[in-house]
Amino acid sequence: MLKQLLKGSSVLAFLLAGNLSALAQAPESKPQTQVSQVLQAQMPASQGQTTVSQEELQQFASVIPSLQEIGQSSQERSAQVIEQSGLSVERFQELSEAQSPGATPSSPATPEEQQSLNQIAPEIQSIQEEALAQQEEVVRAGGLEPNRFNEILVVVQQDPALQQQLQQLMQNN
């Protein structure tokens, strides 16, 4: 359960860290390895040694359910837009990822698929920008700044004891 929470939070952290452009072409269900790599690249090594107070951990734990709800809602909205375009979510992700340098889809996009992709990309980006704004608002309303939330996320991901504390806090809420 905690791994699922952290996985979902990684997407939030990815968004809050200002990397919306990488997600603008695909739904929020990007592979987690990319999210982890980006997080590690963005956080200076000194931040890996950040301490987290009990109050901050409580604040962190209290906002996660709302963040997950926002993320789930935006994923569902994005999936609806994609499926209404005639593409499957999987094909949309494949074609979106293929637009990265050096990537190739298992089969090239047909002209119709490319047209659908081009038409829905702005709407997907809009959904994600709206979700990002909502998530930032929730984090701030919970008493944390987005950058501090990301710092705490990195520390929690690297510290099994903090993961256990977080899990207990979430079960008690």
Contacts in CASP RR format, 6 or more apart in sequence:
PFRMAT RR
TARGET T0000
AUTHOR 0000-0000-0000
METHOD contacts of the structure
MODEL  1
MLKQLLKGSSVLAFLLAGNLSALAQAPESKPQTQVSQVLQAQMPASQGQT
TVSQEELQQFASVIPSLQEIGQSSQERSAQVIEQSGLSVERFQELSEAQS
PGATPSSPATPEEQQSLNQIAPEIQSIQEEALAQQEEVVRAGGLEPNRFN
EILVVVQQDPALQQQLQQLMQNN
1 167 0 8 1.000
2 163 0 8 1.000
2 166 0 8 1.000
2 167 0 8 1.000
2 170 0 8 1.000
5 64 0 8 1.000
5 68 0 8 1.000
5 166 0 8 1.000
5 170 0 8 1.000
6 153 0 8 1.000
6 156 0 8 1.000
6 157 0 8 1.000
6 163 0 8 1.000
7 32 0 8 1.000
8 67 0 8 1.000
8 68 0 8 1.000
8 71 0 8 1.000
9 64 0 8 1.000
9 67 0 8 1.000
9 68 0 8 1.000
9 153 0 8 1.000
10 32 0 8 1.000
10 35 0 8 1.000
10 36 0 8 1.000
10 39 0 8 1.000
10 153 0 8 1.000
10 157 0 8 1.000
11 28 0 8 1.000
11 29 0 8 1.000
11 30 0 8 1.000
11 35 0 8 1.000
11 71 0 8 1.000
12 67 0 8 1.000
12 71 0 8 1.000
12 135 0 8 1.000
12 149 0 8 1.000
12 153 0 8 1.000
13 35 0 8 1.000
13 39 0 8 1.000
13 149 0 8 1.000
13 150 0 8 1.000
13 153 0 8 1.000
13 154 0 8 1.000
14 22 0 8 1.000
14 23 0 8 1.000
14 30 0 8 1.000
14 35 0 8 1.000
14 38 0 8 1.000
14 39 0 8 1.000
15 23 0 8 1.000
15 28 0 8 1.000
15 128 0 8 1.000
15 131 0 8 1.000
15 132 0 8 1.000
15 135 0 8 1.000
16 132 0 8 1.000
16 135 0 8 1.000
16 136 0 8 1.000
16 139 0 8 1.000
16 146 0 8 1.000
16 147 0 8 1.000
16 149 0 8 1.000
16 150 0 8 1.000
17 38 0 8 1.000
17 39 0 8 1.000
17 42 0 8 1.000
17 150 0 8 1.000
19 38 0 8 1.000
20 125 0 8 1.000
20 128 0 8 1.000
20 129 0 8 1.000
20 132 0 8 1.000
22 30 0 8 1.000
22 34 0 8 1.000
22 38 0 8 1.000
23 30 0 8 1.000
23 128 0 8 1.000
24 121 0 8 1.000
24 124 0 8 1.000
24 125 0 8 1.000
24 128 0 8 1.000
25 96 0 8 1.000
25 99 0 8 1.000
25 121 0 8 1.000
25 124 0 8 1.000
25 125 0 8 1.000
26 92 0 8 1.000
26 93 0 8 1.000
26 96 0 8 1.000
26 97 0 8 1.000
26 124 0 8 1.000
27 75 0 8 1.000
27 78 0 8 1.000
27 79 0 8 1.000
27 82 0 8 1.000
27 89 0 8 1.000
27 92 0 8 1.000
27 93 0 8 1.000
27 124 0 8 1.000
28 71 0 8 1.000
28 74 0 8 1.000
28 75 0 8 1.000
28 78 0 8 1.000
28 128 0 8 1.000
28 131 0 8 1.000
29 75 0 8 1.000
29 89 0 8 1.000
29 93 0 8 1.000
30 93 0 8 1.000
39 150 0 8 1.000
39 153 0 8 1.000
39 154 0 8 1.000
43 150 0 8 1.000
43 151 0 8 1.000
43 154 0 8 1.000
47 151 0 8 1.000
47 154 0 8 1.000
48 151 0 8 1.000
48 154 0 8 1.000
48 155 0 8 1.000
48 158 0 8 1.000
50 151 0 8 1.000
50 152 0 8 1.000
50 154 0 8 1.000
50 155 0 8 1.000
51 155 0 8 1.000
52 60 0 8 1.000
52 152 0 8 1.000
52 155 0 8 1.000
52 156 0 8 1.000
52 162 0 8 1.000
56 144 0 8 1.000
56 148 0 8 1.000
56 152 0 8 1.000
57 152 0 8 1.000
57 156 0 8 1.000
57 162 0 8 1.000
57 165 0 8 1.000
57 166 0 8 1.000
57 169 0 8 1.000
58 169 0 8 1.000
59 142 0 8 1.000
59 143 0 8 1.000
59 144 0 8 1.000
60 144 0 8 1.000
60 149 0 8 1.000
60 152 0 8 1.000
60 153 0 8 1.000
60 156 0 8 1.000
60 166 0 8 1.000
61 166 0 8 1.000
61 169 0 8 1.000
61 170 0 8 1.000
61 173 0 8 1.000
62 142 0 8 1.000
62 173 0 8 1.000
63 138 0 8 1.000
63 139 0 8 1.000
63 141 0 8 1.000
63 142 0 8 1.000
63 144 0 8 1.000
63 149 0 8 1.000
64 170 0 8 1.000
65 170 0 8 1.000
65 173 0 8 1.000
66 138 0 8 1.000
67 135 0 8 1.000
67 138 0 8 1.000
67 139 0 8 1.000
70 131 0 8 1.000
70 134 0 8 1.000
70 135 0 8 1.000
70 138 0 8 1.000
71 131 0 8 1.000
71 135 0 8 1.000
73 131 0 8 1.000
74 127 0 8 1.000
74 128 0 8 1.000
74 130 0 8 1.000
74 131 0 8 1.000
77 127 0 8 1.000
78 124 0 8 1.000
78 127 0 8 1.000
78 128 0 8 1.000
79 89 0 8 1.000
81 120 0 8 1.000
81 123 0 8 1.000
81 124 0 8 1.000
81 127 0 8 1.000
82 88 0 8 1.000
82 89 0 8 1.000
82 92 0 8 1.000
82 120 0 8 1.000
82 124 0 8 1.000
83 89 0 8 1.000
85 92 0 8 1.000
85 116 0 8 1.000
85 117 0 8 1.000
85 119 0 8 1.000
85 120 0 8 1.000
86 116 0 8 1.000
87 95 0 8 1.000
87 113 0 8 1.000
87 116 0 8 1.000
87 117 0 8 1.000
87 120 0 8 1.000
91 113 0 8 1.000
92 117 0 8 1.000
92 120 0 8 1.000
94 105 0 8 1.000
94 106 0 8 1.000
95 105 0 8 1.000
95 109 0 8 1.000
95 113 0 8 1.000
95 114 0 8 1.000
95 117 0 8 1.000
96 117 0 8 1.000
96 121 0 8 1.000
97 103 0 8 1.000
97 105 0 8 1.000
98 104 0 8 1.000
98 105 0 8 1.000
98 109 0 8 1.000
109 117 0 8 1.000
136 146 0 8 1.000
139 145 0 8 1.000
139 146 0 8 1.000
139 149 0 8 1.000
140 146 0 8 1.000
144 152 0 8 1.000
155 162 0 8 1.000
156 162 0 8 1.000
156 163 0 8 1.000
156 166 0 8 1.000
157 163 0 8 1.000
END
